[in-house]
Amino acid sequence: MLETLQIREYEKKYAAKVAEMWNKSTEGWQGEVLHETEQSVLSSEESSAYLKLWLAIYQNEIIGYCKLSEYEEDKDTWYIDLLNVRPDFHGKKIGKKLLLTALQYSQEQGIPRVDLHTWDGNLKAVPLYKKCGYFWINYDRSTHLVNLIPKVLQIDLFSNFFKKVDWYQDSIRKIEVKPDGIKDGEFEYWTYSWKKNNDFLEIDFCRRGKGIRRIETQDYKITATIEKRKLIFGKKYKIKYEIENKTGEKLAIEIASKNIDMIKFDYQNSFEVLDTKAIETEFFIDKIDDVINEERTQPNVTSEFKINGKSVLLEVGISPQFPIKLKIQKNDFLFKNIENECWFLIENMSDKNIDLELKIASDGNFSFKNDQIKLNLKGNEKTTLKNYFTFNKADKYQKEAEIKIQNGGNVFTYSRDIEFFARTITDKTAVLNRENYSIINGRYYLVLMRKNNKNAMFFGNGSEDDKGFYFPLPSLGKPFNSEFAQKTPKFISSQNENSITAKIIFTSEKFAQAELIYHFELFQNGILKMKVEVDKKNWKDDLEVATYVWYPKKRTTFFIDGKIVEIPYDNPNNENSLWDYDKIEENWLMTKNSDDGSNLAIIWNDDFKFAKADWKNVLKLNIPENTDKFISKEVTFFLDTISNITEIRTLATKKKVENIPPKPFTEYLINEGNPFVQDNFDVNIRCNAENKKRGKFIISSKSSKEKILEIPNEVKEIKIPNIELTKLDEVNLLNIINVDKGVSKTSSLVFFQKGNEKIKLHKRNLDNKEILSASNNLIEISASKDFAPTIFSMKFKGKEWLDSSFPELGPKSWWNPWGGGIFFKYSALRLQTILEEESKFDFAAMTDQFGNNWEGISIRTEYRKNEKMRGRIITQYFLLLPNSPVIAKFVITKNNTGFRSKFRVINMNFLKADQVENTYYEFVNKNMENIRVQGGISEISYGRKLAKFGGLNRNERLYFTKPLMTDFVNLGANAETILANNSQKEFVENKEEKIFKPGFIIFSKKDIDKNSLKMLLHLEFKKN
């Protein structure tokens, strides 16, 4: 520890030093390039909702940073929002001191739990976190750690123990760099242990309920046990308390159970224990209203124990269940007065076979074709039943379904409230249900997301991607806070002729019952108007409102510093760190929504200041001290409504600005769309209707003779037959030059040589590992069932292009374990989870729509052990054509879950031509600028259809394409890796097998652009 180190709370005077700390922390964040300034830190911290922010100061420099915030995901929890120690001060125990400061403050404030999140590959920090009392939860979607030390130190029973024992220094808990937890049937426990001289204490916490279920000291041991965690409501269950007295003297025990939520528990007793005693009693689970969220704190079966007069709660976390899970799935947009499809997703939550009778009630608006359903379900069986319903007007369906379950001679009946919303493309309505409050106008909607009481808002368009404006939890300040996360606001709606309105009212406890009121008006053309009202009530000082805004930043444009400035979404740095928000001169922004050309836009007014707030933006509103009530002017959000910058500037500035006309386009096709050729081929040219003069087309290639063609004005499409080939290279470019009125526009199409040789498929053994390889004389790919379900090697002309840890797995960068290579996986799964399932490796053959026969390697993984993934089967394909420099890669996925489900698959590609620092990726952004990112530092780019990878010492480049109609490509480099990934998502019916669209890898010395590859990108595969 540095002797003069000080821990102080953040003040504005430290902003410049904090910026300097972040800019010197590149190494600590995987080489990420940061561009913080004094102003950007001031803006971000002033707009952020946090409880405390501590700085580690040494010799007038900021070397550490710890931000503590309220945790919106769970009750009675805070979390470490951000923790950083400058890399040149790692190992000096500064992180420890910052963490202990946050834990001590939480304990003093009576908060039982402090969480934090990190990344899987951050192994060097895990021992520090665990030594400070953190448990690592084994989640797929994140590395989530929970600290219950503040709760332990607040318990009366342990107060004397911790007067003699230091909870940090005297901990004897085993520290391992892996997720924590001891599994016992359906339960999982975390254990703290301390020992000093003859004093000993060990505590088990239930992972799900976050309560103590076992206590052991040198004098006694007390344990609470329930046989199963997932328990069906409406029944009694047994809980067992076991007490062991080690002292030989009488131990005085008092037990008083507690009724908490749906758990009814009435037991009281007092007695003395000389040696051992076991007590078994019953509790009852009353009817539950909704499915319990497995990732939040579960209900606890709770009793207060007094041991020789000192109290402690013994708690066992359970997960109350409905006898069956029932969900109705439907399409987003429906049609009135005709039959609409829906699907009943039903799961038997018992391990016993049951006979089920289900009665679905109709009302004056909704009517189901099959309103009485009878079926037999095996233990834990899932099934999907197709049904139909009609309705007269867009509205919420909410009725109780009558459910009868028979198991042998036992009959159990109950009713379950079922709700869903039927929306059309034209109607407007308001919906209030258990999860959300919404107003809907045609395809557009504004939803207040009440599930888990987060109270964030989203303005979307109901499309499959559903991209729009996300409004994280609003806040009053200063300081800003998250108090509204755990409250239910008032929601009032009304309808006008052309719009629907919502008034959302938040009441603040921290600011003397001041009310924050949002007025929204939603129109059917994708316009949302917002006013912010504040009634300060008894609050006399000034007050600020933070309305946070996030939007998909495909290509964001402002009028800034005297000009229109555009930063594309593929910019490798965090966009928020590049804007000087004080220089924004016009009150608007626009950003591209998706590749279909739709846009998002915002117009604000002088009441608001548009600023930076961490990863999001904020519209800040200041209410002066002498103003009791205030209502702002309108802020307008546009979704799919604004077509270009001219429109948004005209609306925002209320004056005419220069118009930017659209440009025409022309489409080309060769060889009937098949990009793999052996002989001569035809060329098709299709012109847009806007072209009044077709002009002259010059068609040329190094592999063909030049042809010149005049197309008559009235002809929109023409075929040029029999382009004669003179020479074929591995990668060939056909150039088509359109000359019209002295203007030449050149387009290129890529086509490939197709050989006649067979693909070489062979198996071999290396270091006791079986390896499958496929080769087409140019490319060789390899995989091994004894390693991981990946392609670990990809060689072009004998040179390796993949980054892999083969033959052994290990930690690297953000991941642990890491194997690298190329592979597909279901979203949010860690490699460790995938490795627990069985994968089958084999050779494979597939045919595309043009009859090209591809061969290569397949890897089939069937999920049986993972509860969430059980029933899913994914088969990865990596295929070659003879003598072609192209790899096709895709998956076939099968749904045996019992449910119609949305499957999201991610393709990971770890690439390395040479050493990381000698490898680069390159792409052309939306501004037609060529961007090159060299390995060794952290840069991230998005949204590209095509990326180029290379090595500084190599002639060939590797081109990576995303499949058609899929999400953007992520491109990333850091100090250790270069990664390209993209995702696909599809609904898959139960028992259906679906082929996902392929992506491709191309090796070429020639330059290739994304538009020249459109024929290749349209390839599809079918099973042989």
BELJOUR-V392286 format. One record per residue. N is the residue number from 1. SS is DSSP state (A for helix, B for strand, O for the rest). BURIAL is 1 if it has 9 or more other C-alpha atoms within 8 Angstrom, else 0. Layout:
N,SS,BURIAL  N,SS,BURIAL
This chain:
1,O,0  2,O,0  3,O,0  4,O,0  5,O,1  6,B,0  7,B,1  8,B,0  9,B,0  10,O,0  11,O,0  12,A,0  13,A,0  14,A,0  15,A,1  16,A,1  17,A,1  18,A,1  19,A,1  20,A,1  21,A,1  22,A,1  23,A,1  24,O,1  25,O,1  26,O,1  27,A,1  28,A,1  29,A,0  30,O,1  31,O,1  32,B,1  33,O,1  34,O,1  35,O,0  36,O,1  37,O,1  38,A,1  39,A,0  40,A,1  41,A,1  42,A,1  43,A,1  44,A,1  45,A,1  46,A,0  47,A,1  48,O,1  49,B,1  50,O,1  51,O,1  52,B,0  53,B,1  54,B,1  55,B,1  56,B,1  57,B,1  58,B,1  59,O,0  60,O,0  61,B,0  62,B,1  63,B,1  64,B,1  65,B,1  66,B,1  67,B,1  68,B,1  69,B,1  70,B,1  71,O,1  72,O,1  73,O,0  74,O,1  75,O,0  76,O,0  77,B,1  78,B,1  79,B,1  80,B,1  81,B,1  82,B,0  83,B,1  84,B,1  85,B,1  86,O,1  87,A,1  88,A,0  89,A,1  90,O,1  91,O,0  92,O,0  93,O,0  94,A,1  95,A,1  96,A,1  97,A,0  98,A,1  99,A,1  100,A,1  101,A,0  102,A,1  103,A,1  104,A,1  105,A,0  106,A,1  107,A,1  108,A,0  109,O,0  110,O,1  111,O,1  112,O,1  113,B,1  114,B,1  115,B,1  116,B,1  117,B,1  118,B,0  119,O,1  120,O,1  121,O,1  122,O,1  123,A,0  124,A,0  125,A,0  126,A,1  127,A,1  128,A,1  129,A,1  130,A,1  131,A,1  132,O,1  133,O,1  134,B,1  135,B,1  136,B,1  137,B,1  138,O,0  139,O,0  140,O,1  141,O,0  142,O,1  143,B,1  144,B,1  145,B,1  146,B,1  147,B,1  148,O,1  149,A,1  150,A,1  151,A,1  152,A,1  153,A,1  154,O,1  155,O,1  156,A,0  157,A,1  158,A,1  159,O,1  160,O,0  161,A,0  162,A,1  163,A,0  164,A,0  165,O,1  166,O,1  167,O,0  168,O,0  169,O,0  170,O,1  171,B,1  172,O,0  173,O,0  174,O,0  175,O,0  176,O,0  177,O,0  178,O,0  179,O,0  180,O,1  181,O,1  182,B,0  183,B,0  184,B,0  185,O,0  186,O,0  187,B,1  188,B,1  189,B,1  190,B,1  191,B,1  192,B,1  193,B,1  194,B,1  195,B,1  196,B,0  197,O,0  198,O,0  199,B,1  200,B,1  201,B,1  202,B,1  203,B,1  204,B,1  205,B,1  206,B,1  207,O,1  208,O,1  209,O,1  210,O,1  211,O,1  212,B,1  213,B,1  214,B,1  215,B,1  216,B,1  217,B,1  218,O,1  219,O,0  220,B,1  221,B,1  222,B,1  223,B,1  224,B,1  225,B,1  226,O,1  227,O,0  228,O,1  229,O,1  230,B,1  231,B,1  232,B,1  233,O,1  234,O,0  235,O,0  236,B,0  237,B,0  238,B,1  239,B,1  240,B,1  241,B,1  242,B,1  243,B,1  244,B,1  245,B,1  246,O,0  247,O,0  248,O,0  249,O,0  250,O,1  251,B,1  252,B,1  253,B,1  254,B,1  255,B,1  256,B,1  257,B,1  258,B,1  259,O,1  260,B,1  261,O,0  262,O,1  263,B,1  264,B,1  265,O,1  266,O,1  267,O,0  268,B,0  269,B,0  270,B,0  271,B,0  272,B,0  273,B,1  274,O,1  275,O,0  276,B,1  277,B,0  278,B,0  279,B,0  280,B,0  281,B,0  282,B,1  283,B,1  284,B,1  285,B,1  286,O,1  287,O,0  288,O,1  289,O,0  290,O,0  291,O,0  292,O,0  293,O,0  294,O,0  295,O,0  296,O,0  297,O,1  298,O,1  299,O,1  300,B,1  301,B,1  302,B,1  303,B,1  304,B,1  305,B,1  306,B,1  307,B,1  308,O,0  309,O,0  310,B,1  311,B,1  312,B,1  313,B,1  314,B,1  315,B,1  316,B,1  317,B,1  318,O,1  319,B,1  320,B,1  321,B,1  322,O,1  323,O,1  324,B,1  325,B,1  326,B,0  327,B,0  328,B,1  329,B,0  330,B,0  331,O,0  332,O,0  333,O,1  334,O,1  335,O,0  336,O,1  337,O,0  338,O,0  339,O,0  340,B,1  341,B,1  342,B,1  343,B,1  344,B,1  345,B,1  346,B,1  347,B,1  348,B,1  349,O,1  350,O,1  351,O,0  352,O,0  353,O,1  354,B,1  355,B,1  356,B,1  357,B,1  358,B,1  359,B,1  360,O,1  361,O,1  362,O,1  363,O,0  364,O,0  365,O,1  366,B,1  367,B,1  368,B,1  369,O,0  370,O,0  371,O,1  372,B,0  373,B,1  374,B,0  375,B,0  376,B,0  377,B,1  378,O,1  379,O,1  380,O,1  381,O,1  382,B,1  383,B,1  384,B,1  385,B,0  386,B,0  387,B,1  388,B,1  389,B,1  390,B,1  391,B,1  392,O,0  393,O,0  394,O,1  395,B,1  396,B,1  397,B,1  398,B,0  399,B,1  400,B,1  401,B,1  402,B,1  403,B,1  404,B,1  405,B,1  406,B,1  407,B,1  408,O,0  409,O,0  410,B,0  411,B,1  412,B,0  413,B,0  414,B,0  415,B,0  416,B,0  417,B,1  418,B,1  419,B,1  420,B,0  421,B,1  422,B,1  423,O,1  424,O,1  425,O,0  426,O,0  427,O,1  428,B,1  429,B,1  430,B,1  431,B,1  432,B,0  433,O,0  434,O,0  435,O,0  436,B,1  437,B,1  438,B,1  439,B,1  440,B,1  441,B,1  442,O,1  443,O,1  444,B,1  445,B,1  446,B,1  447,B,1  448,B,1  449,B,1  450,O,1  451,A,1  452,A,0  453,A,1  454,O,1  455,O,1  456,B,1  457,B,1  458,B,1  459,B,1  460,B,1  461,O,1  462,O,1  463,O,0  464,O,0  465,O,0  466,O,0  467,O,1  468,O,1  469,B,1  470,B,1  471,B,1  472,O,1  473,O,1  474,O,1  475,B,1  476,B,1  477,B,1  478,O,0  479,O,1  480,B,1  481,O,1  482,O,1  483,A,1  484,A,1  485,A,1  486,A,1  487,O,0  488,O,1  489,O,0  490,B,0  491,B,1  492,B,0  493,B,1  494,B,0  495,B,1  496,O,0  497,O,0  498,O,0  499,B,1  500,B,1  501,B,1  502,B,1  503,B,1  504,B,1  505,B,1  506,B,1  507,B,1  508,O,1  509,O,0  510,O,0  511,O,0  512,O,1  513,O,1  514,O,1  515,B,1  516,B,1  517,B,1  518,B,1  519,B,1  520,B,1  521,B,1  522,B,1  523,B,1  524,O,1  525,O,0  526,O,1  527,B,1  528,B,1  529,B,1  530,B,1  531,B,1  532,B,1  533,B,1  534,B,1  535,B,1  536,O,1  537,O,1  538,O,0  539,O,1  540,O,0  541,O,0  542,O,1  543,B,1  544,B,1  545,B,1  546,B,1  547,B,1  548,B,1  549,B,1  550,B,1  551,B,1  552,O,1  553,O,1  554,O,1  555,B,1  556,B,1  557,B,1  558,B,1  559,B,1  560,B,1  561,O,0  562,O,0  563,B,0  564,B,0  565,B,0  566,B,0  567,B,1  568,B,1  569,O,1  570,O,1  571,O,1  572,O,0  573,O,1  574,O,0  575,A,1  576,A,1  577,A,1  578,O,0  579,O,0  580,O,0  581,A,0  582,A,0  583,A,0  584,B,1  585,O,0  586,O,1  587,O,1  588,B,1  589,B,1  590,B,1  591,B,1  592,B,1  593,O,1  594,O,1  595,O,0  596,O,0  597,O,0  598,O,1  599,B,1  600,B,1  601,B,1  602,B,1  603,B,1  604,O,1  605,O,1  606,O,0  607,O,0  608,B,1  609,B,1  610,B,1  611,B,1  612,B,1  613,B,1  614,O,1  615,O,0  616,B,1  617,B,1  618,B,1  619,B,1  620,B,1  621,B,1  622,B,1  623,B,1  624,O,0  625,O,1  626,O,0  627,O,0  628,O,1  629,B,0  630,B,1  631,B,0  632,O,0  633,O,0  634,O,1  635,B,1  636,B,1  637,B,1  638,B,1  639,B,1  640,O,1  641,O,1  642,O,1  643,O,0  644,O,0  645,A,0  646,A,1  647,A,1  648,A,1  649,A,1  650,A,1  651,A,0  652,A,1  653,A,0  654,O,0  655,O,0  656,O,0  657,O,0  658,O,0  659,O,0  660,O,0  661,O,0  662,O,0  663,O,0  664,O,0  665,O,0  666,B,0  667,B,0  668,B,1  669,B,1  670,B,1  671,A,1  672,A,0  673,A,0  674,O,1  675,O,1  676,B,1  677,B,1  678,O,0  679,O,0  680,O,1  681,B,1  682,B,1  683,B,1  684,B,1  685,B,1  686,B,1  687,B,1  688,O,1  689,O,0  690,O,0  691,O,0  692,O,0  693,O,0  694,O,1  695,O,1  696,B,1  697,B,1  698,B,1  699,B,1  700,B,1  701,B,1  702,O,1  703,O,1  704,B,1  705,B,1  706,B,0  707,B,0  708,B,0  709,B,0  710,B,0  711,O,1  712,O,0  713,O,0  714,O,0  715,O,0  716,O,1  717,B,0  718,B,1  719,B,0  720,B,0  721,B,0  722,B,0  723,B,1  724,O,1  725,B,1  726,O,0  727,O,0  728,O,1  729,O,0  730,O,1  731,B,1  732,B,1  733,B,1  734,B,1  735,B,1  736,B,1  737,B,1  738,B,1  739,B,1  740,B,1  741,O,0  742,O,0  743,B,0  744,B,0  745,B,0  746,B,0  747,B,0  748,B,1  749,B,1  750,B,1  751,B,1  752,B,1  753,B,1  754,O,1  755,O,1  756,O,0  757,O,0  758,O,0  759,O,1  760,B,0  761,B,1  762,B,0  763,B,0  764,B,0  765,B,0  766,B,0  767,O,0  768,O,0  769,B,1  770,B,1  771,B,1  772,B,1  773,B,1  774,B,1  775,B,1  776,O,1  777,O,0  778,O,1  779,B,1  780,B,1  781,B,1  782,B,1  783,B,1  784,B,1  785,O,1  786,O,0  787,O,1  788,B,0  789,B,1  790,B,1  791,B,1  792,B,1  793,B,1  794,B,1  795,B,1  796,B,1  797,O,0  798,O,0  799,B,0  800,B,1  801,O,1  802,B,1  803,O,1  804,B,1  805,O,1  806,O,0  807,O,0  808,O,0  809,O,1  810,B,1  811,B,1  812,B,1  813,O,1  814,O,0  815,B,1  816,B,1  817,B,1  818,B,1  819,O,1  820,B,1  821,O,1  822,B,1  823,B,1  824,B,1  825,B,1  826,B,1  827,O,0  828,O,0  829,O,1  830,O,0  831,A,1  832,A,0  833,A,1  834,A,0  835,A,1  836,O,0  837,O,1  838,B,0  839,B,1  840,B,0  841,B,1  842,B,0  843,B,1  844,B,1  845,B,1  846,B,1  847,B,1  848,B,1  849,O,1  850,O,0  851,O,0  852,O,1  853,B,1  854,B,1  855,B,1  856,B,1  857,B,1  858,B,1  859,B,1  860,B,1  861,B,1  862,B,1  863,O,1  864,O,1  865,O,0  866,O,0  867,O,0  868,O,0  869,O,0  870,O,1  871,O,1  872,B,1  873,B,1  874,B,1  875,B,1  876,B,1  877,B,1  878,B,1  879,B,1  880,B,1  881,O,1  882,O,1  883,O,1  884,O,1  885,O,1  886,B,1  887,B,1  888,B,1  889,B,1  890,B,1  891,B,1  892,B,1  893,B,1  894,B,1  895,B,1  896,O,1  897,O,1  898,O,1  899,O,1  900,O,1  901,B,1  902,B,0  903,B,1  904,B,1  905,B,1  906,B,1  907,B,1  908,B,1  909,B,1  910,B,1  911,B,1  912,O,1  913,O,1  914,O,1  915,O,0  916,A,1  917,A,1  918,A,1  919,B,1  920,B,1  921,B,1  922,B,1  923,B,1  924,B,1  925,O,1  926,O,0  927,O,0  928,O,0  929,O,0  930,B,0  931,B,0  932,B,0  933,B,1  934,B,1  935,O,1  936,O,1  937,O,1  938,B,1  939,B,1  940,B,1  941,B,1  942,B,1  943,O,1  944,O,1  945,O,1  946,B,1  947,B,1  948,B,1  949,B,1  950,B,1  951,B,1  952,O,0  953,O,0  954,O,0  955,O,0  956,O,0  957,B,1  958,B,1  959,B,1  960,B,1  961,B,1  962,O,1  963,O,1  964,O,0  965,O,0  966,O,1  967,O,0  968,O,1  969,B,1  970,B,1  971,B,1  972,B,1  973,B,1  974,O,1  975,O,1  976,O,1  977,O,1  978,B,1  979,B,1  980,B,1  981,B,1  982,B,1  983,B,1  984,B,1  985,B,1  986,B,0  987,B,0  988,B,1  989,O,1  990,O,1  991,O,1  992,O,1  993,B,1  994,B,0  995,B,1  996,O,1  997,O,1  998,O,1  999,B,1  1000,B,1  1001,B,1  1002,B,1  1003,B,1  1004,B,1  1005,O,0  1006,O,0  1007,O,0  1008,O,0  1009,O,0  1010,A,0  1011,A,0  1012,A,1  1013,A,1  1014,A,1  1015,A,1  1016,A,0  1017,A,1  1018,O,0  1019,O,1  1020,O,0  1021,B,1  1022,B,1  1023,B,0  1024,O,0
